[in-house]
Amino acid sequence: RKEVEQDPGPFNVPEGATVAFNCTYSNSASQSFFWYRQDCRKEPKLLMSVYSSGNEDGRFTAQLNRASQYISLLIRDSKLSDSATYLCVVASFNKFYFGSGTKLNVKP
Amino acid sequence: DAGITQSPRYKITETGRQVTLMCHQTWSHSYMFWYRQDLGHGLRLIYYSAAADITDKGEVPDGYVVSRSKTENFPLTLESATRSQTSVYFCASRGAKTGSTEAFFGQGTRLTVV
């Protein structure tokens, strides 16, 4: 079983739409959680960390449900520049495990 | 400039040859990682290192060797390259602080084995 599972998409949405990505992880002892963004097979870059209480950064909101081992990312008011692949990342014992990524295409 | 750099950026090699991919970071981060990225698989951990002279296997270590004699360098060697090792390889590093410290990635090495 994979450490981290994501819906690969693609999600095709119009500008201004709200879109949600989900992710599940298998190791209940996982310690840290992140969303990374990757453009066109360039290096992944941190979008935001995910905290148990939920956290928001502008148009982006991340949620963590430890009981269900589930992480989510909500993007409001989508922009063309949000088009990318979003990677769910779970850190367990200092190893970082990546989901396969969810591709987002924002259309004009 | 401070950061994490990989070399070479692109490499074509023949089956059976030994290839070494280099990774260098200037932050003195304790942890370093090697990943490979293939379509449909996302990033898969090959090896990681918690400190100089401490390395451990990840999800897909077969056919690879690593070393870490200095904190700043973490080379990845393909002892006898195979076509299945054609991939994009990313090196990453993070600090030793536990909790939500992020990992930073190099720009990647695109390796083609022919």
Backbone of each chain as ProteinMPNN parsed JSONL, in Angstrom:
{"seq_chain_A": "RKEVEQDPGPFNVPEGATVAFNCTYSNSASQSFFWYRQDCRKEPKLLMSVYSSGNEDGRFTAQLNRASQYISLLIRDSKLSDSATYLCVVASFNKFYFGSGTKLNVKP", "coords_chain_A": {"N_chain_A": [[0.847, -1.189, 0.0], [0.54, 2.237, -0.812], [2.275, 4.943, 0.788], [1.155, 7.484, 0.656], [-1.762, 8.64, -0.833], [-3.268, 10.077, -3.656], [-5.745, 11.675, -5.675], [-5.168, 11.665, -9.07], [-6.215, 13.456, -10.902], [-6.711, 14.988, -14.15], [-7.832, 18.137, -12.764], [-9.966, 20.267, -14.236], [-10.762, 23.53, -14.312], [-12.653, 26.619, -14.384], [-11.407, 29.997, -14.359], [-11.628, 31.647, -11.22], [-13.061, 29.716, -9.948], [-13.707, 27.475, -7.167], [-11.712, 24.949, -5.86], [-11.029, 21.674, -4.639], [-8.635, 19.521, -3.213], [-7.812, 16.227, -2.208], [-6.234, 13.934, 0.05], [-4.909, 10.915, 1.291], [-3.217, 9.174, 3.93], [-1.117, 6.461, 5.061], [0.318, 5.843, 7.365], [-0.189, 6.041, 10.676], [1.465, 7.18, 12.51], [2.627, 9.34, 11.402], [4.163, 12.561, 11.242], [4.423, 15.181, 10.255], [2.983, 17.41, 7.846], [2.398, 18.465, 4.522], [1.693, 20.623, 1.727], [2.934, 20.679, -1.48], [3.875, 22.423, -4.439], [4.267, 21.792, -7.903], [5.652, 22.739, -10.929], [5.5, 21.926, -14.31], [7.376, 19.66, -14.176], [9.499, 20.802, -12.88], [11.453, 21.547, -9.917], [9.811, 20.555, -6.884], [8.06, 22.861, -4.796], [7.484, 24.29, -1.595], [4.164, 24.854, -0.769], [2.396, 25.141, 1.414], [2.497, 24.37, 4.914], [0.683, 21.954, 6.852], [-1.516, 22.058, 9.476], [-2.909, 20.647, 12.493], [-5.045, 22.121, 13.421], [-5.96, 23.309, 11.215], [-5.214, 25.606, 8.592], [-4.698, 28.729, 6.931], [-3.739, 30.47, 4.015], [-3.953, 33.194, 2.434], [-5.676, 32.654, -0.475], [-5.661, 29.964, -0.097], [-6.463, 27.078, 1.753], [-5.71, 24.717, 4.176], [-6.372, 21.518, 5.555], [-6.266, 19.094, 8.169], [-7.023, 15.848, 9.145], [-6.454, 13.826, 11.564], [-7.577, 11.548, 12.694], [-8.946, 10.324, 10.607], [-6.886, 10.16, 8.87], [-6.328, 11.981, 6.759], [-5.904, 14.58, 4.441], [-6.472, 17.843, 3.223], [-6.719, 20.319, 0.621], [-7.84, 23.468, -0.177], [-8.576, 25.649, -2.757], [-9.468, 28.852, -3.376], [-11.158, 31.124, -5.621], [-9.755, 30.633, -8.121], [-6.793, 31.162, -10.059], [-5.225, 31.684, -13.267], [-2.538, 31.271, -12.948], [-2.426, 29.386, -10.991], [-2.369, 26.933, -12.121], [-0.896, 23.856, -12.092], [0.865, 21.047, -10.658], [-0.161, 19.568, -7.678], [1.23, 18.416, -4.784], [0.825, 16.164, -2.22], [2.335, 15.766, 0.879], [3.828, 13.754, 3.299], [5.471, 13.468, 6.316], [7.34, 11.065, 7.957], [9.105, 9.972, 10.617], [11.314, 11.482, 9.794], [11.526, 10.915, 7.102], [10.375, 11.947, 3.961], [7.371, 11.474, 2.36], [5.81, 11.367, -0.75], [2.73, 12.029, -2.391], [1.359, 11.045, -5.583], [0.57, 13.268, -6.879], [-1.726, 15.862, -7.882], [-3.087, 17.115, -10.747], [-3.814, 20.372, -11.744], [-5.66, 22.342, -13.925], [-6.324, 25.533, -14.776], [-8.64, 27.321, -16.515], [-9.197, 30.045, -18.833]], "CA_chain_A": [[0.0, 0.0, 0.0], [1.324, 3.457, -0.868], [2.24, 5.773, 1.982], [0.295, 8.648, 0.424], [-2.605, 8.451, -2.017], [-3.946, 11.275, -4.158], [-6.439, 11.609, -6.949], [-4.246, 12.303, -10.023], [-6.867, 14.457, -11.74], [-6.615, 16.432, -13.886], [-8.982, 18.959, -12.456], [-10.061, 21.376, -15.19], [-11.721, 24.463, -13.725], [-12.566, 27.983, -14.914], [-10.915, 31.028, -13.441], [-12.597, 32.072, -10.22], [-13.692, 28.561, -9.304], [-13.121, 26.893, -5.964], [-11.368, 23.554, -6.13], [-10.514, 20.995, -3.447], [-7.854, 18.31, -3.401], [-7.76, 15.39, -1.029], [-5.082, 13.06, 0.153], [-4.929, 10.055, 2.466], [-1.918, 8.602, 4.246], [-1.307, 5.156, 5.683], [1.041, 5.683, 8.629], [-0.826, 6.866, 11.702], [2.508, 7.842, 13.304], [3.17, 10.46, 10.626], [4.369, 13.68, 12.155], [4.313, 16.498, 9.62], [2.183, 17.329, 6.632], [2.657, 19.631, 3.68], [1.332, 20.657, 0.315], [3.934, 21.246, -2.364], [3.442, 22.709, -5.801], [5.304, 21.502, -8.891], [5.362, 23.243, -12.269], [6.163, 21.355, -15.477], [8.494, 18.792, -13.824], [10.543, 21.518, -12.16], [11.517, 21.054, -8.559], [8.682, 20.89, -6.024], [8.274, 23.956, -3.841], [6.491, 24.283, -0.538], [3.015, 25.742, -0.837], [2.068, 25.423, 2.807], [2.442, 23.284, 5.885], [-0.687, 21.642, 7.266], [-1.569, 21.892, 10.922], [-4.115, 19.953, 12.961], [-6.14, 23.076, 13.616], [-6.287, 23.909, 9.927], [-4.53, 26.875, 8.402], [-5.079, 29.448, 5.724], [-2.749, 31.4, 3.489], [-4.605, 33.865, 1.31], [-6.76, 31.876, -1.107], [-5.407, 28.546, 0.148], [-6.781, 26.574, 3.085], [-5.326, 23.321, 4.35], [-6.989, 20.861, 6.709], [-5.742, 17.789, 8.519], [-7.862, 15.032, 10.014], [-5.588, 12.721, 11.973], [-8.381, 10.348, 12.957], [-9.244, 9.705, 9.309], [-5.634, 10.151, 8.107], [-6.826, 12.667, 5.577], [-5.433, 15.963, 4.311], [-7.147, 18.508, 2.12], [-6.297, 21.659, 0.197], [-8.906, 24.199, -0.855], [-8.121, 26.854, -3.449], [-10.596, 29.717, -3.738], [-10.925, 32.135, -6.644], [-8.616, 30.106, -8.889], [-6.13, 31.998, -11.055], [-4.514, 30.926, -14.305], [-1.221, 30.941, -12.418], [-2.519, 28.239, -10.071], [-2.212, 25.698, -12.91], [0.318, 23.161, -11.646], [0.577, 19.784, -9.97], [-0.121, 19.759, -6.229], [1.728, 17.197, -4.17], [0.59, 15.964, -0.797], [3.581, 15.239, 1.445], [3.708, 13.314, 4.689], [6.79, 13.155, 6.884], [7.319, 10.069, 9.022], [10.455, 9.657, 11.078], [12.257, 12.254, 8.984], [11.415, 10.613, 5.685], [9.269, 12.644, 3.32], [6.7, 10.654, 1.362], [5.012, 12.195, -1.655], [1.689, 11.491, -3.24], [1.699, 11.123, -7.011], [0.251, 14.619, -7.349], [-2.998, 16.149, -8.547], [-2.867, 18.17, -11.737], [-4.852, 21.399, -11.849], [-5.644, 23.234, -15.078], [-7.279, 26.629, -14.642], [-8.907, 27.833, -17.869], [-9.775, 31.409, -18.859]], "C_chain_A": [[0.885, 1.243, 0.0], [1.193, 4.226, 0.434], [1.236, 6.911, 1.846], [-0.47, 8.442, -0.885], [-3.3, 9.764, -2.367], [-4.688, 10.953, -5.423], [-5.57, 12.331, -7.978], [-4.867, 13.408, -10.868], [-6.766, 14.054, -13.21], [-7.947, 17.062, -13.499], [-8.931, 20.142, -13.426], [-11.145, 22.329, -14.704], [-11.586, 25.825, -14.389], [-11.952, 28.91, -13.877], [-12.012, 31.412, -12.465], [-13.263, 30.93, -9.472], [-12.984, 28.226, -7.989], [-12.885, 25.415, -6.221], [-10.744, 22.952, -4.865], [-9.773, 19.732, -3.838], [-7.811, 17.547, -2.091], [-6.6, 14.42, -1.105], [-5.273, 12.193, 1.389], [-3.537, 9.472, 2.684], [-2.098, 7.365, 5.111], [-0.685, 5.031, 7.07], [0.468, 6.622, 9.688], [0.193, 7.603, 12.572], [3.141, 9.014, 12.567], [3.131, 11.731, 11.452], [4.109, 15.045, 11.526], [3.664, 16.342, 8.262], [2.334, 18.621, 5.839], [1.895, 19.498, 2.369], [2.467, 21.353, -0.429], [3.299, 21.482, -3.72], [4.601, 22.396, -6.746], [4.826, 21.965, -10.259], [6.181, 22.482, -13.282], [7.437, 20.578, -15.154], [9.716, 19.577, -13.325], [10.561, 20.995, -10.731], [10.266, 21.437, -7.777], [9.058, 22.021, -5.072], [7.143, 23.965, -2.834], [5.393, 25.301, -0.809], [2.617, 26.139, 0.579], [2.19, 24.164, 3.651], [0.985, 23.09, 6.289], [-0.684, 21.351, 8.751], [-2.907, 21.302, 11.328], [-5.315, 20.879, 13.079], [-6.622, 23.672, 12.303], [-5.583, 25.249, 9.793], [-4.825, 27.428, 7.016], [-3.945, 30.375, 5.315], [-3.357, 32.045, 2.252], [-5.762, 33.032, 0.778], [-6.667, 30.376, -0.817], [-5.722, 28.183, 1.597], [-6.436, 25.096, 3.144], [-5.959, 22.779, 5.62], [-6.338, 19.497, 6.912], [-6.729, 17.086, 9.44], [-7.058, 13.788, 10.381], [-6.374, 11.429, 12.178], [-8.665, 9.594, 11.665], [-8.011, 9.6, 8.419], [-5.87, 10.758, 6.734], [-6.367, 14.122, 5.602], [-6.158, 16.588, 3.123], [-6.521, 19.872, 1.842], [-7.439, 22.272, -0.58], [-8.304, 25.445, -1.485], [-9.365, 27.632, -3.862], [-10.181, 30.68, -4.834], [-9.698, 31.772, -7.5], [-8.114, 31.104, -9.925], [-5.462, 31.106, -12.091], [-3.164, 30.441, -13.776], [-1.243, 29.805, -11.387], [-2.364, 26.911, -10.808], [-0.862, 25.076, -12.593], [-0.106, 21.792, -11.139], [0.794, 20.002, -8.48], [0.182, 18.422, -5.567], [1.447, 17.207, -2.677], [1.829, 15.273, -0.227], [3.379, 14.935, 2.916], [5.095, 12.935, 5.178], [6.625, 12.191, 8.054], [8.752, 9.742, 9.375], [11.513, 10.252, 10.147], [12.385, 11.802, 7.541], [10.194, 11.36, 5.146], [8.679, 11.733, 2.253], [5.743, 11.529, 0.564], [3.872, 11.391, -2.258], [2.097, 11.67, -4.689], [1.302, 12.458, -7.627], [-1.104, 14.693, -8.016], [-2.78, 17.324, -9.479], [-4.066, 19.092, -11.807], [-4.624, 22.23, -13.096], [-6.717, 24.284, -14.87], [-7.413, 27.283, -16.014], [-9.491, 29.236, -17.802], [-11.292, 31.344, -19.052]], "O_chain_A": [[1.874, 1.298, 0.732], [0.16, 4.18, 1.102], [0.548, 7.259, 2.806], [0.119, 8.109, -1.913], [-3.839, 10.459, -1.505], [-4.299, 10.052, -6.167], [-5.256, 13.506, -7.785], [-4.154, 14.204, -11.48], [-6.737, 12.857, -13.495], [-9.023, 16.583, -13.858], [-7.973, 20.914, -13.431], [-12.322, 21.97, -14.687], [-10.519, 26.157, -14.905], [-11.979, 28.635, -12.678], [-13.183, 31.493, -12.834], [-13.951, 31.152, -8.476], [-11.848, 28.627, -7.74], [-13.757, 24.717, -6.738], [-10.032, 23.629, -4.124], [-10.229, 18.968, -4.689], [-7.777, 18.134, -1.01], [-6.064, 14.131, -2.175], [-5.744, 12.674, 2.42], [-2.773, 9.298, 1.734], [-3.102, 7.227, 5.811], [-1.118, 4.199, 7.868], [0.622, 7.84, 9.603], [-0.162, 8.539, 13.288], [4.094, 9.615, 13.062], [2.216, 11.96, 12.244], [3.628, 15.959, 12.196], [3.77, 15.301, 7.613], [2.391, 19.715, 6.4], [1.506, 18.403, 1.963], [2.899, 22.448, -0.07], [2.323, 20.832, -4.096], [5.759, 22.688, -6.446], [3.726, 21.622, -10.692], [7.402, 22.385, -13.157], [8.471, 20.804, -15.782], [10.836, 19.067, -13.35], [9.784, 20.109, -10.375], [9.716, 22.52, -7.979], [10.194, 22.128, -4.611], [5.992, 23.686, -3.169], [5.671, 26.476, -1.052], [2.514, 27.323, 0.9], [2.008, 23.047, 3.166], [0.155, 23.976, 6.085], [0.065, 20.496, 9.226], [-3.905, 21.433, 10.619], [-6.455, 20.469, 12.863], [-7.577, 24.448, 12.279], [-5.382, 25.947, 10.787], [-5.152, 26.7, 6.078], [-3.281, 30.982, 6.155], [-3.278, 31.496, 1.153], [-6.713, 32.741, 1.503], [-7.522, 29.608, -1.259], [-5.314, 28.869, 2.534], [-6.822, 24.321, 2.27], [-6.07, 23.479, 6.626], [-5.919, 18.838, 5.96], [-7.211, 17.677, 10.407], [-6.989, 12.826, 9.615], [-5.883, 10.344, 11.869], [-8.628, 8.363, 11.638], [-8.076, 9.02, 7.335], [-5.641, 10.131, 5.7], [-6.429, 14.798, 6.629], [-6.423, 15.912, 2.129], [-5.89, 20.482, 2.705], [-7.949, 21.675, -1.527], [-7.602, 26.207, -0.819], [-10.207, 27.128, -4.606], [-9.004, 31.016, -4.966], [-8.732, 32.533, -7.574], [-8.895, 31.795, -10.578], [-5.171, 29.937, -11.837], [-2.708, 29.347, -14.11], [-0.191, 29.326, -10.966], [-2.241, 25.866, -10.169], [0.183, 25.692, -12.8], [-1.282, 21.429, -11.186], [1.814, 20.556, -8.069], [-0.523, 17.434, -5.769], [1.797, 18.153, -1.97], [2.314, 14.298, -0.8], [2.838, 15.741, 3.673], [5.806, 12.171, 4.526], [5.886, 12.452, 9.003], [9.522, 9.287, 8.529], [12.479, 9.587, 9.773], [13.274, 12.267, 6.827], [9.137, 11.401, 5.775], [9.385, 11.276, 1.354], [4.977, 12.317, 1.118], [4.033, 10.218, -2.592], [3.067, 12.366, -4.988], [1.657, 12.746, -8.77], [-1.572, 13.734, -8.629], [-2.343, 18.395, -9.058], [-5.204, 18.636, -11.918], [-3.533, 22.76, -13.309], [-7.901, 23.954, -14.795], [-6.43, 27.739, -16.598], [-10.188, 29.585, -16.849], [-11.953, 32.382, -19.099]]}, "seq_chain_B": "DAGITQSPRYKITETGRQVTLMCHQTWSHSYMFWYRQDLGHGLRLIYYSAAADITDKGEVPDGYVVSRSKTENFPLTLESATRSQTSVYFCASRGAKTGSTEAFFGQGTRLTVV", "coords_chain_B": {"N_chain_B": [[25.936, 31.58, -4.134], [23.646, 30.754, -1.526], [22.038, 27.587, -1.118], [20.638, 24.69, -2.747], [22.139, 22.597, -4.99], [22.255, 20.693, -7.972], [24.125, 18.481, -10.031], [25.061, 16.678, -12.995], [22.696, 18.745, -14.885], [21.478, 17.537, -17.008], [21.841, 14.295, -18.392], [23.042, 11.783, -20.492], [23.5, 8.383, -20.765], [25.008, 5.141, -21.278], [23.63, 1.839, -21.13], [24.716, -0.146, -18.45], [26.863, 1.407, -17.698], [28.588, 3.212, -15.109], [27.241, 5.833, -13.21], [27.347, 8.986, -11.633], [25.45, 11.168, -9.737], [25.454, 14.456, -8.585], [24.98, 16.275, -5.534], [24.724, 19.219, -3.731], [24.602, 21.214, -0.845], [24.283, 24.334, 0.864], [23.385, 25.057, 3.331], [24.065, 23.664, 5.588], [22.297, 21.695, 6.345], [21.005, 18.915, 8.143], [19.604, 16.686, 7.148], [19.391, 14.902, 4.118], [18.104, 13.96, 0.927], [17.356, 11.668, -1.734], [15.329, 11.495, -4.554], [13.394, 9.905, -7.13], [11.538, 10.727, -10.03], [8.906, 9.632, -11.872], [6.545, 9.381, -14.541], [3.262, 8.931, -13.417], [4.041, 7.87, -11.012], [4.775, 9.751, -9.176], [6.975, 11.271, -6.773], [9.506, 9.203, -5.62], [11.196, 7.905, -2.85], [14.617, 7.281, -2.768], [17.102, 7.048, -1.321], [18.084, 8.248, 1.913], [19.679, 10.548, 4.184], [20.645, 11.139, 7.483], [22.694, 12.501, 8.605], [26.206, 13.274, 8.295], [27.905, 10.414, 7.205], [25.779, 8.766, 7.869], [23.397, 6.898, 6.435], [20.39, 5.708, 4.834], [18.052, 3.343, 3.46], [15.418, 4.077, 1.149], [12.281, 3.89, -0.464], [12.825, 2.757, -2.989], [15.59, 1.546, -3.378], [17.224, -0.217, -4.825], [19.923, -0.847, -6.996], [21.189, 1.514, -6.679], [23.647, 3.559, -5.042], [24.743, 5.398, -2.229], [26.635, 7.982, -0.588], [27.948, 9.85, 2.19], [30.175, 11.679, 3.074], [30.738, 14.247, 3.765], [28.835, 16.85, 5.288], [27.654, 18.628, 3.471], [27.479, 17.41, 0.976], [25.957, 14.928, -1.074], [26.211, 12.481, -2.916], [24.773, 10.45, -5.499], [25.034, 7.275, -6.817], [24.69, 5.327, -9.69], [25.34, 2.122, -10.115], [25.494, 0.319, -12.261], [24.055, 1.286, -14.87], [20.641, 1.021, -15.896], [17.951, 0.825, -18.318], [15.547, 1.198, -17.042], [16.161, 2.991, -15.117], [16.066, 5.433, -16.213], [14.984, 8.624, -15.676], [13.782, 11.501, -13.786], [15.776, 12.937, -11.396], [15.682, 14.103, -8.126], [17.248, 15.941, -5.609], [17.074, 16.678, -2.141], [16.985, 18.704, 0.866], [16.78, 19.193, 4.415], [16.469, 20.852, 7.615], [17.503, 19.837, 10.98], [15.625, 20.209, 12.89], [12.785, 19.019, 14.531], [9.33, 18.521, 13.668], [7.53, 20.771, 11.664], [9.401, 21.387, 9.639], [10.259, 22.319, 6.412], [11.237, 20.629, 3.351], [13.777, 21.381, 1.006], [14.332, 21.579, -2.469], [16.634, 20.578, -5.038], [17.239, 21.526, -8.509], [16.921, 19.346, -10.087], [17.99, 16.428, -11.94], [17.983, 15.296, -15.143], [18.031, 12.186, -16.3], [18.919, 9.99, -18.851], [19.005, 6.714, -19.911], [20.444, 4.811, -22.337]], "CA_chain_B": [[24.639, 31.772, -3.48], [23.216, 29.638, -0.699], [20.982, 26.805, -1.72], [20.923, 23.294, -3.033], [22.414, 22.486, -6.415], [22.492, 19.366, -8.512], [24.849, 18.418, -11.299], [24.678, 17.596, -14.055], [21.264, 18.938, -15.053], [21.055, 16.545, -18.003], [22.878, 13.276, -18.617], [22.699, 10.603, -21.279], [24.52, 7.379, -20.556], [24.685, 3.84, -21.872], [23.341, 0.729, -20.223], [25.884, -0.797, -17.876], [27.867, 2.372, -17.233], [28.409, 3.809, -13.786], [26.93, 7.268, -13.289], [27.192, 9.638, -10.331], [24.75, 12.446, -9.703], [25.967, 15.201, -7.452], [24.073, 17.168, -4.822], [25.481, 20.06, -2.802], [23.781, 22.234, -0.177], [25.113, 25.283, 1.608], [22.712, 25.439, 4.576], [24.456, 22.736, 6.664], [21.155, 20.881, 6.745], [21.372, 17.554, 8.543], [18.958, 15.65, 6.352], [19.395, 14.992, 2.667], [17.271, 12.917, 0.319], [17.302, 11.497, -3.176], [14.073, 10.997, -5.099], [13.23, 9.842, -8.57], [10.172, 11.038, -10.42], [8.468, 9.03, -13.133], [5.123, 9.604, -14.797], [2.369, 7.972, -12.778], [4.538, 7.401, -9.709], [5.145, 10.827, -8.282], [8.359, 11.206, -6.289], [9.76, 8.044, -4.777], [12.424, 8.078, -2.091], [15.625, 6.277, -3.075], [17.926, 6.986, -0.12], [18.175, 9.48, 2.657], [20.795, 10.618, 5.121], [20.317, 11.97, 8.637], [23.895, 13.258, 8.977], [27.391, 12.717, 7.639], [28.187, 8.995, 7.47], [24.565, 8.033, 8.228], [22.479, 6.814, 5.303], [19.422, 4.623, 4.964], [17.289, 3.086, 2.252], [14.054, 4.536, 1.027], [11.323, 2.958, -1.074], [13.326, 2.119, -4.21], [17.047, 1.71, -3.329], [17.987, -1.206, -5.597], [20.669, -0.335, -8.138], [21.765, 2.817, -6.316], [24.541, 3.641, -3.882], [24.977, 6.779, -1.79], [27.639, 8.203, 0.447], [27.857, 11.208, 2.736], [31.385, 11.899, 3.861], [30.638, 15.626, 4.256], [27.444, 17.266, 5.483], [27.095, 19.392, 2.361], [27.41, 16.659, -0.28], [25.233, 13.645, -0.991], [26.191, 11.936, -4.269], [24.007, 9.236, -5.803], [25.702, 6.533, -7.883], [24.08, 4.175, -10.335], [26.538, 1.298, -10.297], [25.422, -0.222, -13.605], [22.794, 1.906, -15.262], [19.675, 0.27, -16.701], [16.963, 1.707, -18.959], [14.488, 1.496, -16.079], [16.607, 4.088, -14.275], [15.774, 6.698, -16.895], [14.07, 9.33, -14.783], [14.249, 12.776, -13.27], [16.236, 12.734, -10.035], [15.694, 15.301, -7.298], [17.886, 15.921, -4.304], [16.431, 17.618, -1.227], [17.579, 18.778, 2.195], [16.015, 19.903, 5.434], [17.191, 20.979, 8.868], [17.314, 18.763, 11.949], [14.547, 20.518, 13.824], [11.596, 18.197, 14.296], [8.133, 19.324, 13.455], [7.074, 21.019, 10.301], [10.431, 21.97, 8.787], [10.076, 21.902, 5.031], [12.379, 20.177, 2.564], [14.085, 22.205, -0.165], [14.747, 20.71, -3.56], [17.45, 21.019, -6.151], [16.496, 21.706, -9.762], [16.716, 18.061, -10.731], [18.867, 15.903, -13.0], [17.223, 14.45, -16.084], [18.933, 11.114, -16.73], [18.431, 9.061, -19.868], [19.879, 5.564, -20.106], [20.123, 4.261, -23.672]], "C_chain_B": [[24.301, 30.541, -2.645], [22.126, 28.87, -1.42], [21.402, 25.367, -1.912], [21.051, 23.145, -4.542], [22.708, 21.052, -6.794], [23.287, 19.483, -9.804], [25.078, 16.965, -11.682], [23.172, 17.814, -14.101], [20.689, 17.916, -16.025], [22.209, 15.568, -18.234], [22.291, 12.168, -19.461], [23.831, 9.617, -21.097], [24.07, 6.058, -21.168], [24.411, 2.816, -20.777], [24.644, 0.093, -19.752], [26.949, 0.14, -17.343], [27.554, 2.817, -15.805], [28.21, 5.313, -13.943], [26.8, 7.81, -11.87], [26.515, 10.989, -10.497], [25.148, 13.167, -8.424], [24.891, 16.095, -6.848], [24.873, 17.907, -3.757], [24.561, 21.097, -2.184], [24.659, 23.073, 0.753], [24.493, 25.695, 2.938], [23.192, 24.655, 5.79], [23.256, 21.966, 7.21], [21.616, 19.477, 7.095], [20.855, 16.512, 7.565], [19.08, 15.936, 4.865], [18.713, 13.762, 2.085], [17.548, 12.848, -1.178], [15.971, 10.87, -3.553], [14.222, 10.796, -6.602], [11.762, 10.092, -8.886], [9.895, 10.482, -11.795], [6.986, 9.286, -13.293], [4.303, 8.501, -14.126], [2.814, 7.5, -11.407], [4.821, 8.538, -8.755], [6.612, 10.731, -7.909], [8.502, 10.011, -5.36], [11.139, 8.172, -4.145], [13.39, 6.934, -2.386], [16.469, 5.995, -1.828], [17.785, 8.296, 0.633], [19.316, 9.38, 3.648], [20.429, 11.584, 6.245], [21.495, 12.851, 9.064], [25.059, 12.661, 8.194], [27.612, 11.3, 8.135], [26.99, 8.193, 7.949], [23.613, 8.07, 7.044], [21.529, 5.647, 5.512], [18.605, 4.53, 3.697], [15.906, 3.702, 2.328], [13.186, 3.461, 0.401], [11.917, 2.146, -2.219], [14.848, 2.194, -4.283], [17.848, 0.812, -4.279], [18.629, -0.57, -6.829], [21.341, 1.0, -7.879], [22.663, 2.68, -5.093], [24.701, 5.105, -3.517], [26.116, 6.792, -0.787], [27.439, 9.618, 0.981], [29.044, 11.412, 3.674], [31.416, 13.32, 4.432], [29.172, 16.022, 4.329], [26.852, 17.873, 4.224], [26.903, 18.602, 1.073], [26.732, 15.305, -0.09], [25.142, 13.068, -2.404], [25.404, 10.632, -4.362], [24.682, 8.55, -6.982], [24.831, 5.392, -8.379], [25.231, 3.276, -10.746], [26.612, 0.725, -11.714], [24.065, 0.183, -14.175], [21.937, 0.982, -16.135], [18.642, 1.239, -17.265], [15.85, 2.092, -17.978], [14.883, 2.618, -15.111], [16.55, 5.437, -14.991], [14.689, 7.419, -16.107], [14.575, 10.745, -14.538], [14.57, 12.565, -11.795], [16.295, 14.075, -9.307], [16.402, 15.013, -5.982], [17.18, 16.951, -3.434], [17.186, 17.631, 0.098], [16.617, 19.473, 3.146], [16.836, 19.944, 6.713], [16.826, 19.878, 9.846], [16.149, 19.007, 12.891], [13.332, 19.662, 13.515], [10.382, 19.097, 14.157], [7.93, 19.595, 11.987], [8.13, 21.653, 9.415], [10.315, 21.422, 7.373], [11.369, 21.348, 4.455], [12.527, 21.079, 1.346], [14.708, 21.31, -1.228], [15.737, 21.393, -4.49], [16.625, 21.04, -7.423], [16.303, 20.409, -10.526], [17.784, 17.721, -11.756], [18.029, 14.986, -13.867], [18.197, 13.447, -16.677], [18.241, 10.213, -17.74], [19.456, 7.958, -20.035], [19.48, 4.893, -21.413], [20.786, 2.896, -23.879]], "O_chain_B": [[24.636, 29.417, -3.021], [21.384, 29.428, -2.229], [22.376, 24.892, -1.328], [20.15, 23.536, -5.284], [23.326, 20.3, -6.04], [23.147, 20.443, -10.561], [25.268, 16.112, -10.815], [22.438, 17.113, -13.404], [19.546, 17.483, -15.878], [23.378, 15.951, -18.269], [21.196, 11.674, -19.195], [24.999, 9.973, -21.256], [22.905, 5.885, -21.526], [24.904, 2.927, -19.655], [25.549, -0.169, -20.544], [27.842, -0.286, -16.612], [26.404, 2.798, -15.366], [28.915, 5.974, -14.705], [26.207, 7.164, -11.006], [26.945, 11.832, -11.283], [25.179, 12.585, -7.34], [24.013, 16.601, -7.547], [25.606, 17.297, -2.979], [23.825, 21.784, -2.893], [25.629, 22.591, 1.337], [25.012, 26.587, 3.609], [22.773, 24.944, 6.911], [23.21, 21.629, 8.393], [22.495, 18.915, 6.441], [21.567, 15.577, 7.198], [18.895, 17.068, 4.416], [18.739, 12.677, 2.666], [17.925, 13.839, -1.802], [15.538, 9.873, -2.975], [15.056, 11.424, -7.255], [10.869, 9.724, -8.124], [10.572, 10.823, -12.765], [6.254, 9.394, -12.309], [4.603, 7.313, -14.248], [2.068, 6.812, -10.711], [5.093, 8.277, -7.583], [7.408, 10.166, -8.659], [7.715, 9.834, -4.43], [12.119, 8.502, -4.813], [13.03, 5.763, -2.27], [16.541, 4.863, -1.349], [17.414, 9.321, 0.062], [19.846, 8.303, 3.92], [19.966, 12.697, 5.999], [21.316, 13.827, 9.792], [24.899, 11.651, 7.509], [27.519, 11.022, 9.33], [27.151, 7.056, 8.392], [23.086, 9.124, 6.687], [21.821, 4.718, 6.265], [18.475, 5.5, 2.95], [15.31, 3.834, 3.397], [13.333, 2.274, 0.694], [11.562, 0.983, -2.407], [15.367, 2.855, -5.182], [19.031, 1.062, -4.509], [17.98, 0.141, -7.596], [21.992, 1.553, -8.765], [22.466, 1.817, -4.238], [24.785, 5.961, -4.398], [26.501, 5.767, -0.224], [26.844, 10.469, 0.32], [28.92, 11.328, 4.896], [32.047, 13.565, 5.46], [28.362, 15.574, 3.517], [25.675, 17.662, 3.93], [26.226, 19.078, 0.161], [26.917, 14.634, 0.925], [24.086, 13.161, -3.031], [25.379, 9.829, -3.429], [24.883, 9.166, -8.029], [24.307, 4.599, -7.597], [26.014, 3.63, -11.628], [27.694, 0.659, -12.298], [23.062, -0.502, -13.976], [22.447, 0.262, -16.994], [18.476, 2.344, -16.75], [15.282, 3.18, -18.073], [14.041, 3.132, -14.375], [16.943, 6.46, -14.43], [13.602, 6.881, -15.898], [15.642, 11.136, -15.011], [13.736, 12.072, -11.035], [16.872, 15.045, -9.798], [16.181, 13.986, -5.341], [16.735, 17.985, -3.932], [17.927, 16.7, 0.416], [15.752, 20.241, 2.727], [17.779, 19.171, 6.881], [15.936, 19.072, 9.573], [15.732, 18.101, 13.612], [12.896, 19.587, 12.366], [10.419, 20.282, 14.491], [8.143, 18.713, 11.155], [7.778, 22.404, 8.506], [10.279, 20.209, 7.166], [12.452, 21.568, 4.996], [11.54, 21.488, 0.734], [15.498, 20.413, -0.932], [15.692, 22.604, -4.703], [15.465, 20.628, -7.432], [15.582, 20.386, -11.524], [18.399, 18.602, -12.358], [17.439, 14.019, -13.384], [19.079, 13.807, -17.457], [17.127, 9.737, -17.516], [20.635, 8.225, -20.272], [18.339, 4.464, -21.584], [20.628, 2.286, -24.937]]}, "name": "protein", "num_of_chains": 2, "seq": "RKEVEQDPGPFNVPEGATVAFNCTYSNSASQSFFWYRQDCRKEPKLLMSVYSSGNEDGRFTAQLNRASQYISLLIRDSKLSDSATYLCVVASFNKFYFGSGTKLNVKPDAGITQSPRYKITETGRQVTLMCHQTWSHSYMFWYRQDLGHGLRLIYYSAAADITDKGEVPDGYVVSRSKTENFPLTLESATRSQTSVYFCASRGAKTGSTEAFFGQGTRLTVV"}
